Amino acid sequence: MDTPRTDLVIQYALAVAGAGDWDCRELGPIHLVKYVYLADLAHAESEGGKTFTGAPWRFHHFGPWAVEVYARIQPTVKALGADERHFVSPYTEDGVRWRVEDPSLADRIDPSLPWPVASAVNRAVKEFGADTTALLHFVYRTAPMLRTKPGELLEFCCSPVEKTAQEEHEPGPRLKPVSKTTLKKIRARLDERSARLKAAGPRRRVPPNPPPRYDEVFAEGQRWLDTLAGEPIGCEEGRLSFSEDLWMSESRRDPKLP
């Protein structure tokens, strides 16, 4: 693995996040690892399968992981002088986020990165930021993940057919992050509207005419509707097993298949 290149991508992701006009401008370990993966993916797509960092990416648990990349996060953020924040998280013993307060850092790093790498990381950080769920969902659907089994090394030689299918089924653009000033204005308008509704008093409810009948005819109708659903499903216990061949199934790569 090329350590200087890996460190550079980590620095760039933090720099882009820190310079953004949104509330959350800090990233955690899971975000940084995935942004380095997306950098390698973008480089591989433009360089015939050759990644930028050379990290040994593996299908670990549910997504791409490289221990070597993870190991570079702590020394990189320390050398960068990033602000570190710890918090209690239900998913890890020690939640941590880093933030860089240098608006021009991204512009200084950008020329040192190949255009596909800088563009992919810049776009991904601005789109997902620290939104872990959305970022992971996007990463899990990338081509190397969809043609690999858990535990295996990822291959980045993406065929034109796979790349086209992936682009067609990628989620649409997400809404841009809203600034604190905009949020305050929205809340003020909502509070004003809520105050007007309270001042107007409760709305007069018009009773239905004719009123509903809750008699034997109604009860019999409900029983008849229940019979249309068939016999009630009983409570069962057991364990489902799936074939390992499922990981290489076409249904993972083609959303049109059931």
C-alpha positions as CSV (number, residue, x, y, z in Angstrom):
1,M,0.0,0.0,0.0
2,D,1.2,3.5,-0.8
3,T,1.1,5.2,2.6
4,P,1.6,8.8,1.4
5,R,-1.2,8.5,-1.1
6,T,-3.5,7.0,1.6
7,D,-2.7,9.8,4.0
8,L,-3.4,12.4,1.3
9,V,-6.9,11.0,0.6
10,I,-7.7,11.0,4.3
11,Q,-6.5,14.6,4.7
12,Y,-8.5,15.6,1.6
13,A,-11.7,14.1,2.9
14,L,-11.4,15.9,6.2
15,A,-10.5,19.1,4.5
16,V,-13.6,19.0,2.2
17,A,-15.8,18.2,5.1
18,G,-14.4,20.9,7.3
19,A,-14.8,23.6,4.6
20,G,-18.5,22.8,3.9
21,D,-21.4,25.0,4.7
22,W,-23.3,22.5,6.9
23,D,-23.8,21.7,10.5
24,C,-21.8,18.5,10.7
25,R,-18.3,19.1,9.4
26,E,-16.6,16.2,11.2
27,L,-15.9,12.6,10.1
28,G,-15.3,9.4,11.9
29,P,-13.1,6.3,11.1
30,I,-15.9,4.5,9.2
31,H,-16.4,7.5,6.9
32,L,-12.7,8.0,6.2
33,V,-12.1,4.3,5.3
34,K,-15.1,4.4,2.9
35,Y,-13.9,7.6,1.3
36,V,-10.5,6.1,0.6
37,Y,-12.3,3.1,-0.9
38,L,-14.3,5.4,-3.2
39,A,-11.0,7.1,-4.2
40,D,-9.5,3.8,-5.1
41,L,-12.7,2.8,-7.0
42,A,-12.7,6.1,-9.0
43,H,-9.0,5.7,-9.9
44,A,-9.5,2.0,-10.9
45,E,-12.3,2.9,-13.2
46,S,-10.1,5.4,-15.1
47,E,-6.9,3.4,-14.9
48,G,-8.0,-0.1,-16.0
49,G,-8.4,-1.5,-12.5
50,K,-5.4,0.0,-10.8
51,T,-6.2,1.6,-7.5
52,F,-4.7,4.8,-6.2
53,T,-3.5,3.6,-2.8
54,G,-2.9,-0.1,-3.6
55,A,-4.6,-1.0,-0.3
56,P,-5.7,-4.7,-0.1
57,W,-9.5,-4.2,0.1
58,R,-11.5,-7.1,1.4
59,F,-15.2,-7.9,1.8
60,H,-15.4,-7.7,5.6
61,H,-18.7,-8.1,7.4
62,F,-21.0,-6.1,5.0
63,G,-18.6,-3.7,3.2
64,P,-15.1,-3.0,2.0
65,W,-12.4,-2.8,4.6
66,A,-8.6,-2.5,4.7
67,V,-6.8,-2.8,8.0
68,E,-3.9,-0.9,6.5
69,V,-6.0,2.1,5.6
70,Y,-7.7,2.1,9.1
71,A,-4.2,2.1,10.7
72,R,-3.3,5.3,8.9
73,I,-6.2,7.4,10.2
74,Q,-4.8,8.1,13.7
75,P,-1.3,9.2,12.6
76,T,-2.8,11.2,9.8
77,V,-5.3,13.2,11.8
78,K,-2.6,13.7,14.5
79,A,-0.1,15.1,11.9
80,L,-2.9,17.3,10.5
81,G,-3.7,18.7,13.9
82,A,-7.4,17.9,13.6
83,D,-9.8,18.5,16.5
84,E,-10.9,15.3,18.1
85,R,-14.2,14.7,19.8
86,H,-15.2,11.5,21.7
87,F,-18.7,10.4,22.4
88,V,-20.7,7.4,23.6
89,S,-21.9,5.3,20.8
90,P,-24.1,2.2,20.8
91,Y,-22.1,0.7,18.0
92,T,-18.6,1.1,19.3
93,E,-16.9,1.3,22.7
94,D,-15.4,4.7,21.9
95,G,-17.0,6.9,19.3
96,V,-14.7,9.5,17.8
97,R,-15.0,12.3,15.2
98,W,-12.3,14.6,13.7
99,R,-12.7,18.1,12.3
100,V,-10.2,20.3,10.4
101,E,-10.6,24.1,10.7
102,D,-8.7,25.2,7.6
103,P,-11.0,26.4,4.7
104,S,-8.1,26.5,2.2
105,L,-6.7,23.0,3.0
106,A,-8.8,21.2,0.4
107,D,-7.7,23.6,-2.4
108,R,-4.0,23.1,-1.4
109,I,-4.3,19.3,-1.5
110,D,-6.4,19.1,-4.6
111,P,-3.6,19.6,-7.2
112,S,-1.7,16.6,-5.6
113,L,-4.5,14.2,-6.4
114,P,-5.4,12.7,-9.8
115,W,-8.6,14.4,-11.1
116,P,-10.8,11.2,-10.8
117,V,-9.7,10.7,-7.2
118,A,-10.2,14.3,-6.1
119,S,-13.5,14.6,-7.9
120,A,-14.9,11.3,-6.5
121,V,-13.9,12.2,-2.9
122,N,-15.1,15.8,-3.1
123,R,-18.5,14.7,-4.5
124,A,-19.0,11.9,-2.0
125,V,-18.0,14.0,1.0
126,K,-20.4,16.8,-0.1
127,E,-23.2,14.3,-0.7
128,F,-22.9,12.0,2.3
129,G,-20.7,13.8,4.9
130,A,-21.0,12.0,8.1
131,D,-24.3,10.3,7.1
132,T,-23.2,6.8,7.8
133,T,-26.3,5.0,6.7
134,A,-26.5,6.7,3.3
135,L,-22.7,6.3,2.7
136,L,-22.7,2.6,3.5
137,H,-25.7,2.0,1.4
138,F,-24.0,3.6,-1.6
139,V,-20.7,1.8,-1.0
140,Y,-22.4,-1.6,-0.6
141,R,-23.9,-1.2,-4.1
142,T,-20.5,-0.5,-5.9
143,A,-19.4,-3.0,-8.5
144,P,-16.5,-4.6,-6.6
145,M,-18.8,-5.4,-3.7
146,L,-21.5,-6.9,-5.8
147,R,-19.3,-9.5,-7.5
148,T,-17.4,-10.6,-4.3
149,K,-18.1,-13.0,-1.5
150,P,-17.6,-12.1,2.2
151,G,-13.9,-12.6,3.2
152,E,-12.6,-12.3,-0.3
153,L,-10.3,-9.6,-1.7
154,L,-12.1,-7.1,-3.9
155,E,-11.3,-6.8,-7.6
156,F,-11.5,-3.4,-9.2
157,C,-11.5,-4.4,-12.9
158,C,-15.0,-3.2,-13.7
159,S,-16.4,-4.1,-17.1
160,P,-18.2,-1.4,-19.2
161,V,-21.4,-3.4,-18.9
162,E,-21.2,-3.5,-15.0
163,K,-20.3,0.2,-14.8
164,T,-23.2,1.2,-17.0
165,A,-25.7,-0.9,-15.0
166,Q,-24.4,0.6,-11.8
167,E,-24.7,4.2,-13.0
168,E,-28.3,3.5,-14.2
169,H,-29.4,2.3,-10.8
170,E,-27.5,4.6,-8.5
171,P,-29.7,6.7,-6.2
172,G,-30.6,10.2,-7.4
173,P,-28.9,13.3,-5.9
174,R,-29.6,14.0,-2.3
175,L,-30.7,17.3,-0.9
176,K,-27.9,19.8,-0.1
177,P,-27.1,20.3,3.6
178,V,-29.0,23.2,5.1
179,S,-27.1,25.9,7.0
180,K,-27.9,26.9,10.5
181,T,-29.2,30.3,9.4
182,T,-31.6,28.7,7.0
183,L,-32.8,26.3,9.6
184,K,-33.5,29.1,12.1
185,K,-35.6,30.9,9.5
186,I,-37.6,27.8,8.8
187,R,-38.2,27.2,12.5
188,A,-39.3,30.8,12.9
189,R,-41.9,30.5,10.1
190,L,-43.2,27.2,11.6
191,D,-43.4,28.8,15.1
192,E,-45.3,31.7,13.6
193,R,-47.8,29.5,11.8
194,S,-48.3,27.3,14.9
195,A,-49.1,30.5,16.9
196,R,-51.7,31.6,14.4
197,L,-53.4,28.2,14.4
198,K,-53.5,28.2,18.2
199,A,-54.9,31.8,18.3
200,A,-57.7,30.7,15.8
201,G,-58.9,28.1,18.3
202,P,-59.8,24.5,17.7
203,R,-61.4,23.6,14.4
204,R,-65.1,22.7,14.5
205,R,-65.5,19.0,13.6
206,V,-68.5,18.1,11.4
207,P,-70.1,14.8,12.4
208,P,-70.5,12.3,9.6
209,N,-74.0,12.1,8.1
210,P,-75.3,9.5,8.2
211,P,-73.4,8.3,11.3
212,P,-71.6,4.9,11.0
213,R,-73.4,1.8,12.2
214,Y,-71.5,-0.5,14.6
215,D,-74.1,-3.3,14.7
216,E,-74.3,-7.0,13.8
217,V,-74.2,-6.2,10.1
218,F,-70.9,-4.3,10.6
219,A,-69.4,-7.1,12.7
220,E,-70.5,-9.7,10.2
221,G,-68.9,-7.7,7.4
222,Q,-65.6,-7.5,9.3
223,R,-65.6,-11.3,9.8
224,W,-66.3,-11.9,6.1
225,L,-63.4,-9.6,5.1
226,D,-61.1,-11.5,7.5
227,T,-61.9,-14.8,5.8
228,L,-60.7,-13.4,2.4
229,A,-57.1,-13.3,3.8
230,G,-57.2,-17.1,4.3
231,E,-56.2,-19.1,7.3
232,P,-54.2,-17.1,9.9
233,I,-50.4,-17.7,9.9
234,G,-49.3,-19.7,12.8
235,C,-46.3,-18.9,15.0
236,E,-43.3,-20.9,13.8
237,E,-39.7,-21.2,15.0
238,G,-36.7,-22.2,13.0
239,R,-33.5,-21.2,11.2
240,L,-33.2,-20.3,7.6
241,S,-30.1,-21.2,5.6
242,F,-29.0,-19.7,2.3
243,S,-26.6,-21.1,-0.2
244,E,-23.2,-19.4,-0.5
245,D,-24.0,-19.2,-4.3
246,L,-26.4,-16.4,-3.4
247,W,-23.4,-14.0,-3.1
248,M,-22.6,-14.5,-6.8
249,S,-26.2,-14.4,-8.0
250,E,-27.2,-12.1,-10.8
251,S,-29.9,-10.6,-8.6
252,R,-27.2,-8.8,-6.6
253,R,-26.0,-7.0,-9.7
254,D,-29.2,-6.5,-11.6
255,P,-32.0,-4.7,-9.6
256,K,-34.5,-5.7,-12.3
257,L,-34.3,-9.3,-11.2
258,P,-36.6,-10.4,-8.3
